Amino acid sequence: MLYFITLLIFAIIPGIIFFIYFKEKRKQMIYSVGVLLIIGIIWDNIGVKLKFWTLHDVHYWFLGLPIEEYLFIIFLPLTVIGVYELINKKLKKK
């Protein structure tokens, strides 16, 4: 549950805010999330199967991964793109 709360505070809420704020970048954000979702699912499944990492205290799984991993794969790129665009926007004003 701690992982989900941390994810909510640092990725999901900021990702949603950036997605709403940068209307002109939504198409790029959607494409990026789509590509990264495919790569992330493959990468995480390989990591779990080969026991590179273990996922404890997870209750809900979907296609071999916990739901929190899907949320991470979806919302973290939105947050990173949003931070990049915000910094880029601020630097262009100077």
DSSP file (Angstrom, degrees, kcal/mol; ACC not computed):
  #  RESIDUE AA STRUCTURE BP1 BP2  ACC     N-H-->O    O-->H-N    N-H-->O    O-->H-N    TCO  KAPPA ALPHA  PHI   PSI    X-CA   Y-CA   Z-CA
    1    1 A M     >        0   0    0      0, 0.0     4,-2.2     0, 0.0     5,-0.2   0.000 360.0 360.0 360.0 -33.2    0.0    0.0    0.0
    2    2 A L  H  >  +     0   0    0      1,-0.2     4,-2.5     2,-0.2     5,-0.2   0.887 360.0  53.3 -63.1 -38.7    2.9    2.3    0.7
    3    3 A Y  H  > S+     0   0    0      1,-0.2     4,-2.6     2,-0.2    -1,-0.2   0.911 109.0  49.0 -62.4 -42.7    4.1    1.9   -2.9
    4    4 A F  H  > S+     0   0    0      2,-0.2     4,-2.6     1,-0.2    -2,-0.2   0.907 111.2  48.9 -64.5 -42.1    0.7    2.9   -4.3
    5    5 A I  H  X S+     0   0    0     -4,-2.2     4,-2.3     2,-0.2    -2,-0.2   0.918 113.0  47.5 -64.4 -43.4    0.5    6.0   -2.1
    6    6 A T  H  X S+     0   0    0     -4,-2.5     4,-2.6     1,-0.2     5,-0.3   0.914 112.9  49.3 -62.3 -43.1    4.0    7.0   -3.1
    7    7 A L  H  X>S+     0   0    0     -4,-2.6     5,-2.4     1,-0.2     4,-2.1   0.891 110.1  51.6 -62.1 -41.3    3.1    6.4   -6.8
    8    8 A L  I  <>S+     0   0    0     -4,-2.6     5,-2.2     3,-0.2    -2,-0.2   0.918 114.9  41.6 -61.8 -45.2   -0.1    8.4   -6.3
    9    9 A I  I  <5S+     0   0    0     -4,-2.3    -2,-0.2     1,-0.2    -1,-0.2   0.906 126.2  30.1 -71.7 -42.8    1.8   11.4   -4.9
   10   10 A F  I  <5S+     0   0    0     -4,-2.6    -2,-0.2    -5,-0.2    -3,-0.2   0.581 135.3  12.1-100.6 -10.7    4.8   11.5   -7.2
   11   11 A A  I  X5S+     0   0    0     -4,-2.1     4,-2.3    -5,-0.3    -3,-0.2   0.659 119.8  47.4-131.0 -50.5    3.5   10.1  -10.5
   12   12 A I  I  ><S+     0   0    0     -5,-2.4     4,-2.3     2,-0.2     5,-0.2   0.965 116.3  40.1 -68.4 -53.6   -0.3    9.7  -10.9
   13   13 A I  H  ><S+     0   0    0     -5,-2.2     4,-2.3    -6,-0.2     5,-0.2   0.948 120.6  43.5 -63.5 -49.5   -1.4   13.2   -9.6
   14   14 A P  H  > S+     0   0    0      0, 0.0     4,-2.8     0, 0.0     5,-0.2   0.898 112.8  54.3 -62.7 -37.2    1.4   15.1  -11.3
   15   15 A G  H  X S+     0   0    0     -4,-2.3     4,-2.2     2,-0.2    -2,-0.2   0.911 110.2  45.8 -60.9 -43.2    1.0   13.0  -14.5
   16   16 A I  H  X S+     0   0    0     -4,-2.3     4,-2.1     2,-0.2    -1,-0.2   0.912 113.0  50.3 -65.9 -42.9   -2.7   13.9  -14.7
   17   17 A I  H  X S+     0   0    0     -4,-2.3     4,-2.7     1,-0.2    -2,-0.2   0.934 112.8  45.6 -61.9 -46.5   -2.0   17.6  -14.0
   18   18 A F  H  X S+     0   0    0     -4,-2.8     4,-2.7     2,-0.2    -1,-0.2   0.880 110.4  54.3 -65.1 -37.3    0.7   17.8  -16.7
   19   19 A F  H  < S+     0   0    0     -4,-2.2    -1,-0.2    -5,-0.2    -2,-0.2   0.888 114.2  41.5 -63.8 -38.3   -1.6   15.9  -19.2
   20   20 A I  H  < S+     0   0    0     -4,-2.1     3,-0.3    -5,-0.1    -2,-0.2   0.900 116.5  49.0 -73.1 -41.2   -4.3   18.5  -18.6
   21   21 A Y  H  < S+     0   0    0     -4,-2.7     2,-1.3     1,-0.2     3,-0.2   0.895 106.7  53.7 -69.5 -43.4   -1.9   21.5  -18.6
   22   22 A F    ><  +     0   0    0     -4,-2.7     3,-1.1     1,-0.2     4,-0.3  -0.598  61.9 161.7 -97.0  75.4    0.0   20.7  -21.8
   23   23 A K  G >  S+     0   0    0     -2,-1.3     3,-1.1    -3,-0.3     4,-0.3   0.850  73.0  56.4 -62.0 -36.1   -2.9   20.3  -24.2
   24   24 A E  G 3  S+     0   0    0      1,-0.2    -1,-0.3    -3,-0.2     4,-0.2   0.656 108.4  48.2 -73.0 -14.2   -0.7   20.8  -27.2
   25   25 A K  G <> S+     0   0    0     -3,-1.1     4,-2.4     1,-0.1    -1,-0.2   0.334  79.2 101.7-105.7   4.8    1.6   17.8  -26.1
   26   26 A R  H <> S+     0   0    0     -3,-1.1     4,-2.7    -4,-0.3     5,-0.2   0.883  79.3  53.2 -60.2 -41.0   -1.2   15.3  -25.4
   27   27 A K  H  > S+     0   0    0     -4,-0.3     4,-2.4     1,-0.2    -1,-0.2   0.925 111.4  46.2 -61.6 -44.2   -0.7   13.4  -28.7
   28   28 A Q  H  > S+     0   0    0      1,-0.2     4,-2.6     2,-0.2    -1,-0.2   0.892 112.2  51.7 -64.2 -39.5    3.0   13.0  -28.0
   29   29 A M  H  X S+     0   0    0     -4,-2.4     4,-2.6     2,-0.2    -2,-0.2   0.913 110.0  48.4 -64.1 -42.1    2.3   11.9  -24.4
   30   30 A I  H  X S+     0   0    0     -4,-2.7     4,-2.4     2,-0.2    -2,-0.2   0.927 113.1  47.3 -65.6 -44.7   -0.2    9.3  -25.5
   31   31 A Y  H  X S+     0   0    0     -4,-2.4     4,-2.4     2,-0.2     5,-0.2   0.922 112.9  49.6 -61.6 -43.6    2.2    7.9  -28.1
   32   32 A S  H  X S+     0   0    0     -4,-2.6     4,-2.8     1,-0.2     5,-0.2   0.928 111.6  47.7 -61.7 -45.8    5.0    7.8  -25.6
   33   33 A V  H  X S+     0   0    0     -4,-2.6     4,-2.2     1,-0.2    -1,-0.2   0.895 110.9  52.9 -63.5 -39.5    2.9    6.0  -23.0
   34   34 A G  H  X S+     0   0    0     -4,-2.4     4,-1.7     2,-0.2    -2,-0.2   0.941 113.4  41.6 -61.0 -48.3    1.8    3.5  -25.6
   35   35 A V  H  X S+     0   0    0     -4,-2.4     4,-2.3     1,-0.2    -2,-0.2   0.934 117.1  47.8 -65.2 -46.3    5.3    2.6  -26.6
   36   36 A L  H  X S+     0   0    0     -4,-2.8     4,-3.0    -5,-0.2    -1,-0.2   0.798 106.6  58.2 -68.3 -27.5    6.6    2.6  -23.1
   37   37 A L  H  X S+     0   0    0     -4,-2.2     4,-2.3    -5,-0.2    -1,-0.2   0.925 108.7  45.1 -65.9 -44.0    3.7    0.5  -21.9
   38   38 A I  H  X S+     0   0    0     -4,-1.7     4,-2.0     2,-0.2    -2,-0.2   0.954 118.1  42.9 -62.6 -50.1    4.6   -2.2  -24.4
   39   39 A I  H  X S+     0   0    0     -4,-2.3     4,-2.9     1,-0.2    -2,-0.2   0.917 114.9  50.7 -62.9 -43.5    8.3   -2.1  -23.5
   40   40 A G  H  X S+     0   0    0     -4,-3.0     4,-2.9     2,-0.2     5,-0.3   0.880 108.8  50.4 -64.3 -39.9    7.6   -1.9  -19.8
   41   41 A I  H  X S+     0   0    0     -4,-2.3     4,-2.2     2,-0.2    -1,-0.2   0.939 114.8  43.8 -64.3 -45.9    5.3   -4.9  -19.8
   42   42 A I  H  X S+     0   0    0     -4,-2.0     4,-2.3    -5,-0.2    -2,-0.2   0.951 116.5  47.0 -62.5 -48.9    7.9   -7.0  -21.6
   43   43 A W  H  X S+     0   0    0     -4,-2.9     4,-2.4     1,-0.2    -2,-0.2   0.922 114.1  46.1 -61.6 -46.6   10.8   -5.7  -19.5
   44   44 A D  H  X S+     0   0    0     -4,-2.9     4,-2.5     2,-0.2    -1,-0.2   0.889 111.4  51.9 -66.8 -38.8    8.9   -6.2  -16.1
   45   45 A N  H  X S+     0   0    0     -4,-2.2     4,-2.6    -5,-0.3    -1,-0.2   0.907 110.8  48.2 -64.1 -40.3    7.7   -9.7  -17.1
   46   46 A I  H  X S+     0   0    0     -4,-2.3     4,-2.5    -5,-0.2     6,-0.2   0.931 112.0  50.3 -62.6 -44.8   11.3  -10.7  -18.0
   47   47 A G  H  <>S+     0   0    0     -4,-2.4     5,-2.6     1,-0.2     6,-1.0   0.880 113.7  44.3 -61.7 -39.5   12.5   -9.3  -14.7
   48   48 A V  H ><5S+     0   0    0     -4,-2.5     3,-0.8     3,-0.2    -1,-0.2   0.918 114.2  48.9 -72.1 -43.4    9.9  -11.1  -12.6
   49   49 A K  H 3<5S+     0   0    0     -4,-2.6    -2,-0.2     1,-0.2    -1,-0.2   0.889 116.2  42.2 -64.4 -39.2   10.4  -14.4  -14.5
   50   50 A L  T 3<5S-     0   0    0     -4,-2.5    -1,-0.2    -5,-0.2    -2,-0.2   0.412 112.1-122.3 -87.8   2.5   14.2  -14.3  -14.1
   51   51 A K  T < 5 +     0   0    0     -3,-0.8    -3,-0.2    -4,-0.2     3,-0.1   0.838  63.7 144.5  59.3  38.1   13.8  -13.1  -10.5
   52   52 A F  S   <S+     0   0    0     -5,-2.6     2,-0.3     1,-0.3    -4,-0.2   0.844  81.2   2.6 -67.0 -33.8   15.8   -9.9  -11.1
   53   53 A W  S    S-     0   0    0     -6,-1.0     2,-0.4     2,-0.0    -1,-0.3  -0.983  72.8-139.8-147.2 156.5   13.4   -8.4   -8.6
   54   54 A T        -     0   0    0     -2,-0.3     2,-0.7    -3,-0.1    -6,-0.0  -0.894   9.9-141.5-118.1 150.2   10.5   -9.7   -6.5
   55   55 A L        -     0   0    0     -2,-0.4     3,-0.4    -7,-0.1     2,-0.2  -0.915  25.6-174.6-115.9 105.5    7.3   -8.0   -5.9
   56   56 A H        +     0   0    0     -2,-0.7     3,-0.1     1,-0.2    -2,-0.0  -0.550  58.9  21.3 -98.7 162.3    6.0   -8.5   -2.4
   57   57 A D  S    S+     0   0    0      1,-0.2     2,-0.5    -2,-0.2    -1,-0.2   0.826  82.0 141.2  53.3  39.1    2.8   -7.4   -0.7
   58   58 A V        +     0   0    0     -3,-0.4    -1,-0.2     1,-0.1     3,-0.1  -0.944  26.5 178.4-112.7 131.7    0.9   -7.1   -4.0
   59   59 A H        +     0   0    0     -2,-0.5     2,-0.6     1,-0.2    -1,-0.1   0.787  62.2  55.9-103.0 -33.1   -2.7   -8.2   -4.1
   60   60 A Y        -     0   0    0      2,-0.0     7,-2.2     0, 0.0     2,-0.3  -0.906  61.5-179.9-114.7 118.2   -3.9   -7.5   -7.6
   61   61 A W  E     -A   66   0A   0     -2,-0.6     2,-0.3     5,-0.2    -2,-0.0  -0.848   7.5-174.6-114.9 149.0   -2.1   -8.9  -10.6
   62   62 A F  E >  S-A   65   0A   0      3,-3.4     3,-1.5    -2,-0.3     8,-0.0  -0.952  73.2 -14.1-145.0 122.9   -2.9   -8.5  -14.3
   63   63 A L  T 3  S-     0   0    0     -2,-0.3   -18,-0.0     1,-0.3    -1,-0.0   0.869 130.6 -48.2  51.8  42.7   -1.1  -10.4  -17.1
   64   64 A G  T 3  S+     0   0    0      1,-0.2    -1,-0.3   -16,-0.0   -16,-0.0   0.443 123.7  85.5  85.6   0.2    1.8  -11.4  -14.8
   65   65 A L  E <  S-A   62   0A   0     -3,-1.5    -3,-3.4   -17,-0.0    -1,-0.2  -0.951  80.6-103.5-132.6 152.7    2.3   -7.9  -13.2
   66   66 A P  E >>  -A   61   0A   0      0, 0.0     4,-1.1     0, 0.0     3,-1.0  -0.401  32.5-117.5 -69.8 152.4    0.9   -6.0  -10.3
   67   67 A I  H 3> S+     0   0    0     -7,-2.2     4,-2.1     1,-0.3     3,-0.2   0.850 113.6  63.6 -57.9 -36.0   -1.6   -3.2  -11.1
   68   68 A E  H 3> S+     0   0    0     -8,-0.3     4,-2.4     1,-0.2    -1,-0.3   0.842  97.6  55.9 -59.9 -33.5    0.8   -0.8   -9.5
   69   69 A E  H <> S+     0   0    0     -3,-1.0     4,-2.7     2,-0.2    -1,-0.2   0.890 106.1  50.1 -67.0 -38.4    3.4   -1.6  -12.2
   70   70 A Y  H  X S+     0   0    0     -4,-1.1     4,-2.1    -3,-0.2    -2,-0.2   0.917 110.7  49.5 -64.2 -42.1    1.0   -0.7  -14.9
   71   71 A L  H  X S+     0   0    0     -4,-2.1     4,-2.9     2,-0.2     5,-0.4   0.906 111.6  49.5 -62.8 -40.5    0.2    2.6  -13.2
   72   72 A F  H  X S+     0   0    0     -4,-2.4     4,-2.0     1,-0.2    -2,-0.2   0.934 111.0  48.8 -61.4 -47.2    4.0    3.3  -12.9
   73   73 A I  H  < S+     0   0    0     -4,-2.7    -1,-0.2     1,-0.2    -2,-0.2   0.836 118.5  40.6 -64.3 -33.0    4.5    2.5  -16.5
   74   74 A I  H  X S+     0   0    0     -4,-2.1     4,-0.8    -5,-0.2    -2,-0.2   0.934 122.8  33.0 -80.8 -49.0    1.7    4.8  -17.6
   75   75 A F  H  X S+     0   0    0     -4,-2.9     4,-2.1    -5,-0.2    -3,-0.2   0.767 105.3  65.4 -90.4 -26.0    2.0    7.8  -15.3
   76   76 A L  H  X S+     0   0    0     -4,-2.0     4,-2.6    -5,-0.4     5,-0.2   0.934 103.1  49.0 -64.1 -43.9    5.8    8.2  -14.7
   77   77 A P  H  > S+     0   0    0      0, 0.0     4,-2.9     0, 0.0     5,-0.3   0.896 109.5  53.4 -60.8 -36.8    6.4    9.0  -18.4
   78   78 A L  H  X S+     0   0    0     -4,-0.8     4,-2.3     1,-0.2    -2,-0.2   0.914 111.1  46.3 -61.3 -41.5    3.6   11.6  -18.3
   79   79 A T  H  X S+     0   0    0     -4,-2.1     4,-2.5     2,-0.2    -1,-0.2   0.915 113.4  48.0 -67.1 -43.6    5.3   13.2  -15.2
   80   80 A V  H  X S+     0   0    0     -4,-2.6     4,-2.5     2,-0.2    -2,-0.2   0.930 113.8  46.8 -64.3 -45.3    8.7   13.1  -16.8
   81   81 A I  H  X S+     0   0    0     -4,-2.9     4,-2.7    -5,-0.2    -1,-0.2   0.909 112.6  51.4 -61.8 -41.4    7.5   14.6  -20.1
   82   82 A G  H  X S+     0   0    0     -4,-2.3     4,-2.4    -5,-0.3    -2,-0.2   0.909 110.3  47.1 -62.6 -43.8    5.5   17.2  -18.1
   83   83 A V  H  X S+     0   0    0     -4,-2.5     4,-2.5     2,-0.2     5,-0.2   0.920 113.0  50.1 -64.1 -43.3    8.6   18.3  -16.1
   84   84 A Y  H  X S+     0   0    0     -4,-2.5     4,-2.8     1,-0.2    -2,-0.2   0.938 112.8  45.9 -59.7 -47.7   10.7   18.5  -19.2
   85   85 A E  H  X S+     0   0    0     -4,-2.7     4,-2.5     2,-0.2    -1,-0.2   0.877 111.8  51.9 -65.4 -37.6    8.1   20.6  -21.0
   86   86 A L  H  X S+     0   0    0     -4,-2.4     4,-2.2     2,-0.2    -1,-0.2   0.933 113.1  44.0 -64.5 -46.3    7.7   22.9  -17.9
   87   87 A I  H  X S+     0   0    0     -4,-2.5     4,-2.5     2,-0.2    -2,-0.2   0.922 114.1  50.6 -63.6 -44.0   11.4   23.5  -17.7
   88   88 A N  H  X S+     0   0    0     -4,-2.8     4,-1.7    -5,-0.2    -2,-0.2   0.895 110.7  49.4 -60.4 -41.6   11.6   24.0  -21.5
   89   89 A K  H  X S+     0   0    0     -4,-2.5     4,-1.0     1,-0.2    -1,-0.2   0.900 112.1  47.7 -65.1 -42.4    8.8   26.5  -21.3
   90   90 A K  H  X S+     0   0    0     -4,-2.2     4,-0.6     1,-0.2     3,-0.3   0.883 111.0  50.7 -67.5 -39.5   10.4   28.4  -18.5
   91   91 A L  H >< S+     0   0    0     -4,-2.5     3,-0.5     1,-0.2    -1,-0.2   0.826 105.8  56.0 -69.3 -31.7   13.8   28.5  -20.2
   92   92 A K  H 3< S+     0   0    0     -4,-1.7    -1,-0.2     1,-0.2    -2,-0.2   0.772  99.5  60.9 -71.0 -25.7   12.3   29.8  -23.4
   93   93 A K  H 3<        0   0    0     -4,-1.0    -1,-0.2    -3,-0.3    -2,-0.2   0.767 360.0 360.0 -71.0 -25.3   10.8   32.8  -21.6
   94   94 A K    <<        0   0    0     -4,-0.6    -1,-0.2    -3,-0.5    -2,-0.2   0.477 360.0 360.0 -79.0 360.0   14.2   34.0  -20.5
